[in-house]
Amino acid sequence: MPKVIKTSRSFPDLFLDPLRQMGDPAADRAIQQIAEQGGHQAVGSLMKYLTNYELLGLEEQSVAVKEFISQQMALPNATDLQKFNKGIAFFWQHYRLISLLLGTYSLPYCYAGANGAQVLWISERIKSMTYQRLEETGAFVFGVMQEKDWTYGRNFIRIAKIRLLHAAVRWYTLQSGRWNEDWGYPICQEDMVGTNLSFSYIIIRGLRKLNLSISEADEEAYLYFWNTVGQMLGVQKEALPDNLLEAYHLDRAIARRQFRPSEAGTGLTRALLQTMEQQTPQPSLSNLPAAQMRFFLGDEIADLLEVPKVEWEDRFLKMVFQIPIFPQLLTLQRPNSAVMEKYWR
């Protein structure tokens, strides 16, 4: 059988610059319509619905919200269901470690993007309600991995709500008077595709760092699953990587353009670390989250985010990732969280 040679696009500034100035037009139009009809109060009321992850009913929502969500109730055309479901199976095979990687690798990796981090910093939810925000992230990831919730349509509503939430945050951010146009557009296409990579490619890279034996087909399926979800979240299809090689090049391009020190990035990382440290089972382990972050991020990005330097040997870190001896810290056993409890297997 001849060897398949993968092709890879490059992602130059000429490609990424327009994505820096673009949000999600369809969702943004829906929020603008709501704002024109009811102002800040209407958008604020909608935010309460959008941030309630379990509230999926549409009865009390506006026509604009109902119409938008009703248009999102199907997978993208030509979705490969076999590959999509294989990506879900990959998650459940490694979900305990993936849940750890989300906090110690994916989230701080996103914070290294100085311009994109400004949205989270301005909104203040991540720094003032860090634990709740982490629960919401975990519930979203575990929720979209529930096979039955695709069958019964619940995940389509959840994803559409996240898409509207992003648009509402854009609207509030632009209304705040604190947004600098030099940062691009709030929650822009470049930042959305970078975040999507943090849930897919960066997770794969984290599992590789732990020397897990994973087939390339499984990795590609996991990337494909998140690409599909990314499209449903409003990311332009052409901005998403077609394969792991493209994911590598796209990640490098975004990092080159966006990764640099910022008050937002270091502040968000500090809030995340403090929350994780509060979950450690004993004080002697309080600096282990920082060690975990450094292990995955590498010193260059960890220094950029001002992650403290602590003395833990890599070989010890790899060992504790594999055995559930620190259940609350490593989230390798059932979490002490009502939000996450229902999704844990």
C-alpha positions in Angstrom: 0.0 0.0 0.0 1.5 3.4 -1.0 2.3 5.8 1.8 -0.2 8.6 2.2 1.6 12.0 2.0 -0.2 14.6 4.0 -0.4 18.1 2.6 -0.3 21.1 4.7 -1.3 24.7 4.2 0.8 27.5 5.5 -0.9 30.2 7.7 0.9 33.5 6.9 -0.1 36.9 8.3 -2.0 37.5 5.0 -4.3 34.7 5.9 -4.6 35.4 9.7 -4.8 39.2 9.7 -8.4 39.3 8.4 -9.4 36.7 11.0 -8.1 39.1 13.7 -10.8 41.6 12.7 -13.8 39.3 12.4 -16.2 37.9 14.9 -19.2 35.7 14.3 -21.6 37.7 12.0 -24.7 35.5 12.5 -24.5 35.4 16.3 -23.5 39.1 16.4 -26.5 40.1 14.4 -28.8 38.2 16.8 -27.4 40.0 19.8 -27.5 43.3 18.1 -31.2 42.8 17.3 -31.8 42.0 21.0 -29.8 45.1 22.1 -31.8 47.3 19.7 -35.1 46.1 21.1 -34.3 46.1 24.8 -30.8 47.7 25.4 -28.5 46.6 28.2 -31.3 45.1 30.2 -32.3 42.7 27.5 -28.8 41.5 26.8 -28.2 41.2 30.6 -31.3 39.0 31.0 -30.2 36.9 28.1 -26.8 36.4 29.7 -28.4 34.8 32.7 -29.9 32.2 30.4 -26.8 31.7 28.3 -24.6 31.2 31.4 -27.0 28.6 32.9 -25.5 25.5 31.3 -28.4 23.2 32.2 -31.3 25.5 31.1 -32.1 24.4 27.6 -35.8 25.5 27.2 -36.5 28.3 24.7 -40.1 29.1 25.8 -39.2 32.4 27.5 -36.6 33.5 24.9 -37.0 36.2 22.3 -37.8 35.5 18.7 -34.2 36.4 17.7 -32.8 33.8 20.1 -35.4 31.1 19.1 -34.7 31.7 15.4 -30.9 31.6 15.8 -30.9 28.4 17.9 -33.4 26.7 15.6 -31.0 27.2 12.7 -28.2 25.4 14.6 -30.0 22.1 15.2 -27.9 19.9 12.9 -24.3 18.8 12.3 -22.5 20.6 9.4 -23.1 19.2 6.0 -20.9 16.2 5.0 -19.9 15.4 8.6 -18.2 12.0 8.8 -20.2 10.4 11.6 -17.9 7.5 12.0 -14.9 9.8 12.5 -16.9 12.1 14.7 -18.0 9.3 17.0 -14.4 7.9 17.1 -13.3 11.3 18.4 -15.9 11.0 21.3 -14.6 7.4 22.0 -11.1 8.7 22.2 -12.1 11.3 24.8 -13.7 8.6 27.0 -10.7 6.5 26.7 -8.5 9.2 28.2 -11.0 11.5 29.9 -9.4 11.5 33.3 -6.1 12.8 31.9 -7.8 15.2 29.5 -9.7 16.8 32.4 -6.3 17.4 34.0 -4.8 18.8 30.8 -7.7 21.3 30.3 -6.7 23.1 33.5 -2.9 22.7 33.5 -2.2 23.1 29.8 -5.1 24.2 27.6 -6.4 27.2 29.6 -3.0 28.8 30.5 -1.9 28.2 26.9 -4.8 30.4 25.8 -3.8 33.0 28.3 -0.4 33.4 26.6 -2.3 35.1 23.7 -2.0 38.7 24.9 -4.6 40.2 22.7 -7.3 37.5 23.1 -6.8 37.4 26.9 -7.9 41.0 27.2 -11.6 39.9 26.7 -11.4 37.6 29.7 -9.6 40.2 31.8 -12.1 42.9 31.0 -15.1 40.7 31.7 -13.6 39.8 35.1 -15.6 36.5 35.3 -12.5 34.3 35.2 -10.6 36.3 37.9 -13.5 36.8 40.3 -15.4 33.6 39.7 -12.6 31.3 38.7 -13.9 28.0 40.1 -17.3 28.5 38.6 -15.8 29.4 35.2 -13.7 26.2 35.3 -16.8 24.2 36.2 -18.6 25.7 33.2 -15.6 24.8 30.9 -15.6 21.3 32.2 -19.3 20.9 31.9 -19.2 22.1 28.3 -16.4 19.7 27.3 -18.0 16.7 29.1 -21.4 17.7 27.9 -20.5 17.6 24.2 -19.0 14.2 24.7 -22.4 12.7 25.8 -23.5 10.6 22.9 -27.1 10.6 23.9 -27.2 14.4 24.0 -26.3 14.5 20.3 -29.1 12.0 19.6 -31.7 14.0 21.5 -30.5 17.4 20.3 -29.4 18.9 23.6 -25.9 19.5 22.5 -27.0 21.6 19.5 -28.8 23.9 21.9 -25.8 24.0 24.3 -23.4 24.9 21.5 -25.7 27.5 20.1 -26.0 29.1 23.6 -22.2 29.3 23.8 -22.1 30.9 20.4 -24.6 33.5 21.5 -22.7 34.0 24.8 -19.5 34.8 22.9 -21.5 37.3 20.8 -23.0 38.9 23.9 -19.5 39.2 25.5 -18.3 40.9 22.3 -21.2 43.4 22.5 -20.5 44.2 26.2 -16.8 44.4 25.6 -17.3 46.9 22.7 -19.8 48.9 24.8 -17.4 49.0 27.8 -15.1 51.7 26.4 -12.1 49.7 27.5 -11.4 47.8 24.3 -8.4 48.8 22.3 -8.8 48.3 18.5 -5.1 47.4 18.3 -6.1 44.1 20.0 -8.2 43.2 17.0 -11.9 42.3 17.4 -13.1 40.8 20.7 -13.3 37.0 20.5 -12.2 37.2 16.9 -11.9 34.3 14.5 -8.1 33.9 15.1 -8.7 33.6 18.9 -11.6 31.2 18.4 -9.6 28.9 16.2 -6.7 29.2 18.7 -9.1 28.2 21.5 -10.4 25.3 19.4 -6.8 24.1 19.0 -6.3 24.2 22.8 -9.2 21.7 23.2 -7.9 19.4 20.4 -4.3 19.7 19.3 -2.9 20.9 22.6 -4.7 18.1 24.4 -3.1 15.6 22.0 0.3 17.2 22.5 -0.2 16.9 26.3 -1.0 13.2 26.0 2.2 12.8 23.9 4.2 14.5 26.7 3.0 11.8 29.0 4.3 9.2 26.5 0.9 7.6 25.9 0.8 5.2 23.0 -1.9 6.7 20.8 -2.6 5.9 17.1 -2.5 8.7 14.6 -5.9 7.7 13.5 -7.3 8.3 17.0 -5.5 11.7 17.2 -6.9 12.7 13.8 -10.4 11.7 14.9 -10.2 13.8 18.0 -9.0 16.8 16.0 -11.9 16.1 13.6 -14.5 16.1 16.4 -13.3 19.5 17.7 -13.2 20.9 14.2 -16.8 19.9 13.8 -17.8 21.5 17.1 -15.7 24.5 16.1 -17.7 25.1 13.0 -20.9 24.9 15.1 -19.4 27.5 17.4 -19.0 29.9 14.5 -15.4 29.3 13.5 -15.0 29.5 9.7 -14.3 26.1 8.2 -11.3 27.3 6.1 -9.7 28.6 9.3 -9.6 25.1 10.9 -6.7 22.7 10.3 -7.4 19.7 8.0 -5.0 17.4 9.8 -2.4 17.2 12.6 0.3 18.7 10.4 -1.8 21.7 9.6 -2.7 22.0 13.3 1.0 22.2 14.1 1.6 24.9 11.6 -1.5 26.9 12.6 -0.6 26.7 16.3 2.9 27.9 15.6 1.6 30.8 13.4 -0.8 32.0 16.1 1.8 31.7 18.9 4.3 33.7 16.8 1.7 36.4 16.3 0.0 36.5 19.7 2.1 35.0 22.5 3.8 37.6 24.6 3.7 38.9 28.3 0.6 40.8 29.3 -1.1 41.9 32.5 -4.2 40.0 31.4 -2.3 36.7 30.8 -0.4 36.7 34.0 -3.4 37.8 36.0 -5.6 35.1 34.6 -2.9 32.5 35.2 -2.5 33.6 38.7 -6.2 33.3 39.4 -6.2 29.8 37.8 -3.2 28.7 39.9 -4.7 30.0 43.2 -8.0 28.1 42.5 -6.1 24.9 41.8 -3.9 25.3 44.8 -7.0 25.6 47.0 -8.0 22.1 45.8 -4.8 20.4 46.9 -5.4 17.7 49.5 -2.6 19.0 51.8 -0.4 22.2 52.1 2.8 20.3 51.1 1.4 19.8 47.6 0.2 23.4 47.0 3.0 24.1 44.5 2.3 21.0 42.4 -0.2 22.8 40.1 2.6 25.2 39.1 4.9 22.3 38.5 2.3 20.7 36.3 1.8 23.8 34.2 5.6 24.2 33.7 5.9 20.5 32.7 3.3 21.0 29.9 3.8 24.6 28.9 7.6 24.5 28.9 9.7 27.2 30.5 9.4 29.8 27.7 5.6 30.0 28.0 5.6 29.4 31.7 8.0 32.3 32.2 5.8 34.5 29.9 2.8 33.8 32.2 4.9 34.1 35.4 4.2 30.6 36.5 6.3 30.1 39.7 9.4 27.9 39.4 9.1 25.0 41.8 11.2 21.9 42.3 9.5 18.8 41.1 11.2 16.2 38.9 9.6 15.5 35.6 9.8 11.7 36.2 7.8 12.2 39.4 5.2 14.4 37.7 4.8 11.7 35.0 4.2 9.1 37.7 1.6 11.0 39.6 -0.3 11.7 36.4 -0.7 7.9 35.9 -2.0 6.9 39.3 -4.9 8.4 41.2 -3.2 9.3 44.5 -4.2 13.0 44.5 -7.8 12.8 43.4 -8.9 16.4 44.0 -5.8 17.9 42.6 -5.4 15.7 39.6 -9.1 15.3 38.9 -8.4 11.6 38.2 -11.3 10.5 40.3 -14.9 11.6 40.6 -14.8 15.4 41.2 -16.3 17.1 44.2 -18.6 19.2 42.0 -22.3 19.0 41.5 -21.9 20.5 38.0 -19.4 17.8 36.9 -20.8 14.9 38.9 -23.5 14.1 36.3 -21.0 13.8 33.5 -18.3 11.7 35.2 -18.0 8.0 34.2 
